[in-house]
Amino acid sequence: MPFLENGSMVYGDFIRNQEVRKRITKEELGIEEDEIPERVVVTPMPFNTQFPKNFEDTLTNLGIKVNRLKVEDQILRQFGGNLLLEKDGNRGFIAFIGRGLIDFTERIRILATVSRIKDILFIGTAGSLSNEILIGDLNIPKYAIPFENVSDFYADPTIAIPQADEKLLNEVYEYAEETGVKTHSTLHATLLFPYSETTEFLNYLLNIGVSTIDMEVSAFYKMSRFYGKRAVAVLRISDMPLIELHKQEELIKARREIAVNAVFRITLRFLKLI
């Protein structure tokens, strides 16, 4: 990073230096700090896996101006950059901030320190452990059990309890119900690595009441809460690791497409663009 060339700054010090933080925000997220709107959407996956095909054309047809923002990170850059959307005076920022718990936690921390931001929506995928929550359903969890300690390095876990903002959850839950997709709000857990998902451990989670799992949400809730942001996560169920599903591929494909369209609509409703 350019600001490190003189050797006078270390990465973590950005939190205490406003000018350094502004530069990091621009480099990592592709946007000037003072241009970020109050509501933002984050995802740990590329947009083409979260939104419908040709979603940018759909945005344009809805009268939404689409601005692609370049980021400096080489891995993220190959996915085309982040999105700043505008319509009728409303603006929304959507950021792909790195896949996997460590990268995601680093960047959600950067984003959560921006004072202009009030509300953050997380969109991602999750595995269901419950027979009642199927592929293509949505889960909007109020609580996430953290089977990870990465975010504890940045935020005091006794303060940063991994839970959604209840008022924001209710708002987004209404948007989800409008789509007609079956929506749940059940207990969620975040795991550190995919290879920690043994059958025995997943059954243990199921037995203590966990319905869905992923690798980022508890860090998202903790970091957002620690820095005073309202946060909520919408999780599209993409697999059911304890259940054999290979004979239902066509049904799964159809349900996935419906759910992807639903998440897209929820995102635009959250950003007040439709």
HELIX and SHEET records of a PDB file:
HELIX    1   1 PRO A    2  LEU A    4  5                                   3    
HELIX    2   2 TYR A   11  ARG A   16  5                                   6    
HELIX    3   3 GLN A   18  LEU A   29  1                                  12    
HELIX    4   4 GLU A   33  GLU A   35  5                                   3    
HELIX    5   5 PHE A   47  GLN A   50  1                                   4    
HELIX    6   6 PHE A   55  ASN A   61  1                                   7    
HELIX    7   7 GLN A   74  ARG A   77  1                                   4    
HELIX    8   8 LEU A  101  ALA A  112  1                                  12    
HELIX    9   9 SER A  151  PHE A  153  5                                   3    
HELIX   10  10 GLU A  166  GLU A  178  1                                  13    
HELIX   11  11 PRO A  194  SER A  196  5                                   3    
HELIX   12  12 THR A  199  ASN A  207  1                                   9    
HELIX   13  13 VAL A  217  PHE A  226  1                                  10    
HELIX   14  14 HIS A  246  GLN A  248  5                                   3    
HELIX   15  15 GLU A  249  PHE A  270  1                                  22    
SHEET    1   A 8 LYS A  65  LEU A  69  0                                        
SHEET    2   A 8 ASN A  82  LYS A  87 -1                                        
SHEET    3   A 8 ASN A  90  PHE A  96 -1                                        
SHEET    4   A 8 ARG A  39  THR A  43  1                                        
SHEET    5   A 8 ASP A 119  SER A 128  1                                        
SHEET    6   A 8 THR A 212  ASP A 214 -1                                        
SHEET    7   A 8 HIS A 188  LEU A 191  1                                        
SHEET    8   A 8 ALA A 144  PHE A 147  1                                        
SHEET    1   B 8 LYS A  65  LEU A  69  0                                        
SHEET    2   B 8 ASN A  82  LYS A  87 -1                                        
SHEET    3   B 8 ASN A  90  PHE A  96 -1                                        
SHEET    4   B 8 ARG A  39  THR A  43  1                                        
SHEET    5   B 8 ASP A 119  SER A 128  1                                        
SHEET    6   B 8 ARG A 230  ASP A 239  1                                        
SHEET    7   B 8 LEU A 138  ASN A 139 -1                                        
SHEET    8   B 8 THR A 183  HIS A 184  1                                        
END                                                                             
